Amino acid sequence: MTFFNKTSGLLLAAGLLAGCSAPTTLYQWDNYQPALYQYYQEDETGPEEQVAALEENIEQARARGTSVPPGLHAHLGLLYANTGREEEALNQFATEKALFPESAPFMDFLLKQGKERAQ
């Protein structure tokens, strides 16, 4: 009976400690959510500052070997388009489409619009 009590106590402690570990996320969110919020709030943060925050997020994700969340490249592409950097915008839309195939219809629309504006 003593062996059973010790074993069950150890298993209970191990289970509790395993439950305390921090969850890992699939994507590297970092600055994406605050930048997106600032974009829609139209506060004093300009598009160039938002571009810098998202570019930093991408670099941090690369350094950590993680992925950026869905929509980050598309949002960065829209910011590039709003600041007149059409070629970079099209590259970001194509990257979003490649990383997240479910976004293909919308990315195709944005790519088509961008190419029409470039002509």
N, C-alpha and C positions, 0 to 999 in steps of 0.2 A: 504494500500500500504506500509506503514511503517513496518508492521509486516512481510510482504513478503520480504522486503529488509533486515531486520535483520535476518530472518531465512535463506535466501539464503546466506548471508554473513557468518553466523555461519557454514553452511554446506560446503561452499567453504573453510573456514579456517580449518575445521576438515579434509576435503579431502586432503588439502595441507600438514597438519601435519602428516597424515597417510602415505602419499607418501614419507615422509622423514625418516621413520623408516628403520633401517638397515635390509636387507634381512637375513633370517635364512637359513642355509644350511642343507642339509639332512645328510651330513657326517662331521666328525671332521678331517680336512685335516692337520692341524698343520705342522709337519716336513716331511710329506710324499712327497710332490712335490719337495722340495729342495733335499731330500735324493735320490729320483729317478733321478733327474738331475745330481747329483754328481756321481751316479753309472754309468751313460752313458757317462759322461765326463771323467771318469777315472782320476780324479784329485787327489790331495794329501789326500783326505779323504778316509781312509781305510774302509774295510767292517765292522770291529768291531764298528767303529764310526757310520756307517750307521745303523747297528743293534741297537745300543743304541738309536739313534734318533727315529727309528720306534717303538721300545719297549716303549719309552717315549710317543709317539703319542698314542699308544694303551692304556696306563695307563691314560692319560689325557682324552681320550674319555670315558673310564669307569667311571672316576671320575665325568664327566659332564653328564653321562647318554646318550651319543650320540653314533653313530655308526662310525666305521672307513670306509674309502672309499673302493670301490671294487679294488682288486689288492694288497692292502697293505699286507695282510697275505701271498699271493703268493710271493710277492717280498721279504718279510722277510724270507720265506722258502728258496728262492733261495740264499739269503745271508748266511743263516745257512748252506746250502749244500756246498757253496763255501768255508766255513770255517771249514768243516769237522764235522758239528753237524747234522748228518743225521737224527737222531730220532726227533730232534726239527723241522727239515725241513719237515718231513712227517706230524708232528702234525699241522704245519702251513698250509700245502696244504689241509689237511682234514678240517681245520677250514674255509679256503677260500671256499671250496666246500660246506660246510654246510651253510655258510652265504649267498653265492651267487650261487644258483643252476645252473645258466646259465654258470658258469665256469666249470661245472662238466667234460666235455670231456677233457679239457686241464689239469685239476687237476688230473683226473684219469691217464692220460699219465704220469704226473710228479710223481704221487704216484707209478705207476708201475716201472718207471725208478729208483726211489729211493729204492724200495724194491729189485730190481735186483742188484743194487750196494751193498746193505747191505748183500747180500748172498755170 
